Amino acid sequence: MSDSESDAGDQTAGIEHFDGPVENAWLMKIPEFKPEDNPNGLLEESSFSCLFPKYREKYIKECWPLVVKALGTHHIKADLDLILGNMTVRTTRKTWDPYIILKARDLIKLLSRSVPFEQAVKVLDDEIGCDIIKVKNLVANKEKFVKRRSRLIGPNGCTLKSLELLTNCYVLVQGATVSAIGPYKGLQCVRKVVEETMKNIHPIYNIKALMIKRELMKDENLREENWERFLPRFQSKNTTKRNKPKVVKKKKEYTPFPPPLQDSKIDKQLASGEYFLTDEQKRSKKRQEQVDKEKRDATVQKERRERDFVAPEETNRRATKANSADTQLDVKSLKGKIAKANKRAAKS
């Protein structure tokens, strides 16, 4: 047995062997991939390029020596073209890890999406991955997209910070994308929260569920049970109400007979006698109708204008006051008051 085969056997010894199908793949321990596992290197050269926006040029230019140094440890060559505005990574003859080129591609993608180098370089580790979620196409309306994106960030970034603490991931909301860096299990939770937030589900529900799951993981008795009864259930309150029309048309009574045919334009002309008129007579009739209409409109306009100059009817104010005083005066009550006053005077 060769040395490489013995090393591979030692590494596979760390993997738990299961007789049946694996229910939880997260429990499997993956051995570390070392240079001794691939002593011959790669057969072909692979390369990836990524464009970056103009406003990131200054930062990328400053941190590019650090990028070259970090990729150099994995024998990956990195090139920066400021004229075309792109970054390129490619393998070399000394590259022994076939998957590291994909990690290097993710690194330059994150740098172009405003992720700082200190966070983006973590993606080169085996246990760390990245996920770039495109949220622009999840919401059609631009105003709704802006509101839901700000809801994901939260006031002063507290919602995003709590999501980072619960998932152990670095999350950055930039433009139309959400970049996440962290363990693969945390990236699944981040994607779920982001997509449901764009579907108008508040992130506080998912954050609360993650907090409950973290507490349940600490309990050994509940670790293997179903957690559905402990998790909060989201109920949508957006009930669709059908708008009733303003004018409700009543249904007509059913009759087996079809409705009568409406008179056509020729039938109406035959009934009025217009069909038999010549073209000159039709034109003169049309002109006469137009003149009559103008006269009617002129009279109506004249009456409307003269209405403001019509004097109101004058009334005699003194006569109206006397009539109102007579109507208001009650004779019987007045006689009763005078009689009571006379009796009091006689007694005294």
Secondary structure per residue as TSV (DSSP state, phi and psi in degrees):
chain	resnum	aa	ss	phi	psi
A	1	M	-	360.0	134.3
A	2	S	-	-77.0	170.3
A	3	D	H	-67.1	-39.5
A	4	S	H	-65.3	-36.2
A	5	E	H	-69.6	-36.0
A	6	S	H	-68.0	-38.3
A	7	D	H	-64.4	-41.0
A	8	A	H	-64.5	-35.8
A	9	G	H	-67.5	-37.3
A	10	D	H	-64.9	-37.2
A	11	Q	H	-69.9	-42.4
A	12	T	H	-68.5	-16.8
A	13	A	T	-67.4	-24.4
A	14	G	T	-77.5	-13.0
A	15	I	S	-83.1	134.9
A	16	E	-	-74.7	129.8
A	17	H	-	-93.6	131.3
A	18	F	-	-115.3	136.4
A	19	D	S	-70.8	-43.6
A	20	G	S	-104.1	-163.3
A	21	P	-	-67.4	148.5
A	22	V	-	-83.0	122.2
A	23	E	S	-82.6	-40.2
A	24	N	-	-125.2	102.1
A	25	A	G	-72.8	-16.8
A	26	W	G	-68.9	-19.7
A	27	L	G	-80.4	-13.4
A	28	M	S	-74.0	135.7
A	29	K	-	-95.0	120.4
A	30	I	-	-92.4	127.2
A	31	P	-	-71.4	156.5
A	32	E	-	-74.8	137.2
A	33	F	-	-89.7	122.7
A	34	K	-	-115.8	163.5
A	35	P	G	-59.6	-28.2
A	36	E	G	-68.1	-19.8
A	37	D	G	-75.6	-19.9
A	38	N	-	-137.2	73.9
A	39	P	T	-71.6	-22.5
A	40	N	T	-86.4	-8.9
A	41	G	-	78.2	-161.0
A	42	L	-	-100.5	151.0
A	43	L	S	-81.7	-40.1
A	44	E	S	-120.4	156.4
A	45	E	-	-91.1	131.4
A	46	S	-	-115.8	147.5
A	47	S	E	-148.0	151.3
A	48	F	E	-136.1	144.2
A	49	S	E	-124.2	152.1
A	50	C	E	-147.3	130.0
A	51	L	E	-81.0	153.5
A	52	F	-	-132.2	149.8
A	53	P	-	-71.0	166.4
A	54	K	G	-65.7	-36.0
A	55	Y	G	-72.5	-11.5
A	56	R	G	-95.6	-0.4
A	57	E	H	-64.3	-43.1
A	58	K	H	-64.3	-45.5
A	59	Y	H	-66.7	-44.1
A	60	I	H	-64.2	-37.3
A	61	K	H	-64.2	-36.8
A	62	E	H	-72.5	-40.8
A	63	C	H	-93.7	3.2
A	64	W	H	-63.8	-36.8
A	65	P	H	-58.6	-34.8
A	66	L	H	-69.2	-36.0
A	67	V	H	-64.5	-44.2
A	68	V	H	-63.2	-39.6
A	69	K	H	-67.7	-42.1
A	70	A	H	-66.9	-39.4
A	71	L	H	-77.1	-25.3
A	72	G	H	-66.0	-29.4
A	73	T	T	-64.8	-24.3
A	74	H	T	-102.4	11.8
A	75	H	T	60.7	42.6
A	76	I	E	-113.0	132.3
A	77	K	E	-94.9	135.2
A	78	A	E	-123.2	136.1
A	79	D	E	-126.2	142.0
A	80	L	E	-121.4	125.4
A	81	D	E	-116.8	103.0
A	82	L	T	-76.6	-21.4
A	83	I	T	-72.3	-49.7
A	84	L	T	-83.0	-19.5
A	85	G	T	75.7	45.9
A	86	N	E	-140.2	159.2
A	87	M	E	-118.0	142.3
A	88	T	E	-131.5	136.6
A	89	V	E	-125.1	141.2
A	90	R	E	-147.2	154.8
A	91	T	E	-81.7	163.8
A	92	T	-	-126.2	-178.0
A	93	R	T	-68.6	-24.8
A	94	K	T	-86.9	-6.7
A	95	T	-	-68.2	125.8
A	96	W	-	-112.3	-18.2
A	97	D	-	-96.6	115.5
A	98	P	T	-72.1	-19.2
A	99	Y	T	-92.6	-10.6
A	100	I	H	-69.4	-22.4
A	101	I	H	-69.0	-33.1
A	102	L	H	-70.0	-35.8
A	103	K	H	-65.8	-39.8
A	104	A	H	-66.2	-36.7
A	105	R	H	-61.8	-42.8
A	106	D	H	-64.4	-34.6
A	107	L	H	-62.0	-48.0
A	108	I	H	-71.9	-28.1
A	109	K	H	-66.0	-42.2
A	110	L	H	-67.8	-37.9
A	111	L	H	-62.7	-37.1
A	112	S	H	-73.4	-16.3
A	113	R	T	-104.8	33.2
A	114	S	T	68.2	19.4
A	115	V	-	-83.6	130.3
A	116	P	-	-65.0	155.2
A	117	F	H	-63.4	-34.6
A	118	E	H	-61.1	-32.7
A	119	Q	H	-88.6	-37.4
A	120	A	H	-67.8	-31.8
A	121	V	G	-69.7	-16.6
A	122	K	G	-66.9	-21.4
A	123	V	G	-68.1	-14.2
A	124	L	G	-73.9	-15.0
A	125	D	S	-73.5	154.3
A	126	D	T	-68.9	-37.8
A	127	E	T	-86.0	-1.9
A	128	I	-	-113.5	136.3
A	129	G	E	-131.1	-177.9
A	130	C	E	-139.4	156.3
A	131	D	E	-143.4	122.8
A	132	I	E	-107.5	109.1
A	133	I	E	-99.2	122.0
A	134	K	E	-88.9	110.2
A	135	V	-	-101.9	-5.1
A	136	K	G	-65.7	-39.7
A	137	N	G	-83.0	-4.8
A	138	L	G	-80.0	-21.0
A	139	V	-	-127.0	127.1
A	140	A	S	-78.0	-41.1
A	141	N	S	-79.8	132.0
A	142	K	H	-69.9	-39.7
A	143	E	H	-64.9	-41.7
A	144	K	H	-65.2	-38.1
A	145	F	H	-61.7	-43.5
A	146	V	H	-65.4	-41.4
A	147	K	H	-65.5	-43.4
A	148	R	H	-71.7	-31.7
A	149	R	H	-67.9	-41.0
A	150	S	H	-67.8	-30.7
A	151	R	H	-66.4	-34.7
A	152	L	H	-66.8	-37.7
A	153	I	H	-72.6	-43.0
A	154	G	-	83.2	168.9
A	155	P	G	-66.1	121.8
A	156	N	G	59.3	25.2
A	157	G	G	72.6	19.8
A	158	C	H	-72.4	-34.9
A	159	T	H	-65.6	-42.9
A	160	L	H	-66.9	-37.3
A	161	K	H	-66.8	-41.8
A	162	S	H	-65.5	-36.0
A	163	L	H	-65.3	-37.8
A	164	E	H	-65.5	-40.1
A	165	L	H	-68.4	-35.5
A	166	L	H	-78.6	-30.4
A	167	T	H	-103.1	-6.4
A	168	N	T	58.1	34.9
A	169	C	-	-121.4	153.9
A	170	Y	E	-95.4	123.6
A	171	V	E	-121.3	131.5
A	172	L	E	-131.4	124.3
A	173	V	E	-98.4	115.5
A	174	Q	E	-138.0	111.3
A	175	G	T	63.9	-120.2
A	176	A	T	-100.5	11.4
A	177	T	E	-132.9	157.9
A	178	V	E	-123.7	118.2
A	179	S	E	-101.0	132.1
A	180	A	E	-130.2	136.9
A	181	I	E	-131.2	127.7
A	182	G	E	166.6	-167.6
A	183	P	-	-65.7	154.8
A	184	Y	H	-64.3	-34.5
A	185	K	H	-68.7	-36.6
A	186	G	H	-69.3	-32.9
A	187	L	H	-65.0	-33.5
A	188	Q	H	-63.4	-42.5
A	189	C	H	-66.3	-40.0
A	190	V	H	-63.5	-44.9
A	191	R	H	-62.1	-40.6
A	192	K	H	-63.4	-44.5
A	193	V	H	-64.6	-43.3
A	194	V	H	-65.4	-46.1
A	195	E	H	-66.3	-39.0
A	196	E	H	-72.4	-29.6
A	197	T	H	-66.0	-39.1
A	198	M	H	-70.9	-16.3
A	199	K	T	-94.8	19.5
A	200	N	T	71.0	33.0
A	201	I	-	-109.4	121.7
A	202	H	-	-63.5	137.1
A	203	P	H	-65.6	-14.9
A	204	I	H	-65.8	-28.6
A	205	Y	H	-66.2	-46.3
A	206	N	H	-69.1	-35.2
A	207	I	H	-66.2	-40.0
A	208	K	H	-64.3	-39.6
A	209	A	H	-64.7	-38.4
A	210	L	H	-66.1	-36.9
A	211	M	H	-65.7	-40.3
A	212	I	H	-66.5	-40.7
A	213	K	H	-62.9	-37.7
A	214	R	H	-64.0	-39.3
A	215	E	H	-71.2	-35.8
A	216	L	H	-68.8	-30.6
A	217	M	H	-64.5	-26.1
A	218	K	H	-74.1	-24.3
A	219	D	-	-86.7	120.1
A	220	E	T	-70.1	-29.8
A	221	N	T	-72.7	-33.6
A	222	L	T	-95.5	0.8
A	223	R	T	-66.1	-34.4
A	224	E	T	-99.7	3.8
A	225	E	S	-93.8	170.9
A	226	N	-	-79.1	132.6
A	227	W	-	-102.3	11.7
A	228	E	T	-62.4	-33.8
A	229	R	T	-72.7	-18.1
A	230	F	T	-92.8	-21.6
A	231	L	S	-84.4	145.7
A	232	P	-	-71.7	145.8
A	233	R	-	-108.2	130.0
A	234	F	-	-90.7	127.4
A	235	Q	-	-117.1	123.3
A	236	S	-	-73.1	129.7
A	237	K	-	-100.5	3.6
A	238	N	-	-82.5	83.3
A	239	T	-	-82.6	131.8
A	240	T	-	-83.4	118.5
A	241	K	-	-105.7	125.7
A	242	R	-	-78.4	125.6
A	243	N	-	-74.5	128.2
A	244	K	-	-79.7	142.3
A	245	P	-	-69.6	151.0
A	246	K	S	-66.5	-43.9
A	247	V	S	-105.7	113.1
A	248	V	-	-92.7	119.2
A	249	K	-	-85.1	127.5
A	250	K	-	-79.9	139.8
A	251	K	-	-73.9	135.1
A	252	K	-	-77.8	153.3
A	253	E	-	-66.5	141.2
A	254	Y	-	-71.7	130.2
A	255	T	-	-129.7	137.3
A	256	P	S	-72.1	-14.5
A	257	F	S	-90.0	141.0
A	258	P	-	-70.1	155.5
A	259	P	-	-67.2	154.1
A	260	P	-	-66.2	147.1
A	261	L	-	-70.7	137.9
A	262	Q	-	-78.5	147.7
A	263	D	-	-68.2	135.3
A	264	S	-	-79.0	176.8
A	265	K	H	-64.0	-37.7
A	266	I	H	-68.5	-38.3
A	267	D	H	-62.9	-41.0
A	268	K	H	-65.6	-39.7
A	269	Q	H	-66.1	-36.6
A	270	L	H	-66.4	-38.5
A	271	A	H	-68.6	-36.8
A	272	S	H	-87.2	-11.1
A	273	G	T	86.5	1.7
A	274	E	G	-71.3	-21.6
A	275	Y	G	-65.2	-30.8
A	276	F	G	-90.6	-1.2
A	277	L	S	-78.3	153.4
A	278	T	-	-80.6	172.0
A	279	D	H	-63.8	-39.1
A	280	E	H	-65.4	-41.2
A	281	Q	H	-66.1	-37.8
A	282	K	H	-64.9	-40.4
A	283	R	H	-66.8	-42.5
A	284	S	H	-65.2	-38.0
A	285	K	H	-65.0	-40.3
A	286	K	H	-65.7	-39.9
A	287	R	H	-65.3	-40.4
A	288	Q	H	-64.5	-40.3
A	289	E	H	-64.3	-36.9
A	290	Q	H	-68.4	-39.5
A	291	V	H	-64.7	-42.3
A	292	D	H	-63.1	-39.8
A	293	K	H	-65.3	-41.0
A	294	E	H	-64.2	-38.5
A	295	K	H	-64.4	-42.9
A	296	R	H	-64.1	-42.1
A	297	D	H	-64.8	-35.9
A	298	A	H	-67.2	-41.7
A	299	T	H	-65.2	-41.1
A	300	V	H	-63.9	-40.9
A	301	Q	H	-65.8	-38.4
A	302	K	H	-66.8	-41.5
A	303	E	H	-64.6	-38.5
A	304	R	H	-66.6	-36.4
A	305	R	H	-73.6	-39.4
A	306	E	H	-75.4	-13.8
A	307	R	G	-63.4	-29.8
A	308	D	G	-74.9	-21.0
A	309	F	G	-98.7	5.9
A	310	V	-	-79.8	126.9
A	311	A	-	-75.2	140.5
A	312	P	-	-72.4	160.0
A	313	E	-	-71.9	134.0
A	314	E	-	-87.1	142.3
A	315	T	-	-125.9	146.9
A	316	N	-	-80.4	110.6
A	317	R	H	-67.4	-37.6
A	318	R	H	-65.1	-43.9
A	319	A	H	-63.4	-39.4
A	320	T	H	-67.0	-36.2
A	321	K	H	-66.2	-42.2
A	322	A	H	-64.1	-43.4
A	323	N	H	-63.5	-39.4
A	324	S	H	-68.4	-35.1
A	325	A	H	-67.5	-40.0
A	326	D	H	-64.8	-40.3
A	327	T	H	-70.0	-33.3
A	328	Q	H	-78.9	-22.5
A	329	L	-	-77.2	128.1
A	330	D	-	-102.8	112.9
A	331	V	H	-71.2	-41.2
A	332	K	H	-63.5	-43.7
A	333	S	H	-65.8	-33.3
A	334	L	H	-67.3	-42.0
A	335	K	H	-63.0	-40.0
A	336	G	H	-63.6	-39.3
A	337	K	H	-65.0	-41.0
A	338	I	H	-65.4	-39.7
A	339	A	H	-64.4	-42.4
A	340	K	H	-62.9	-38.6
A	341	A	H	-66.8	-37.1
A	342	N	H	-65.8	-42.4
A	343	K	H	-60.6	-43.3
A	344	R	H	-62.3	-39.3
A	345	A	H	-66.8	-36.6
A	346	A	H	-70.5	-38.6
A	347	K	H	-65.7	-38.4
A	348	S	-	-73.5	360.0
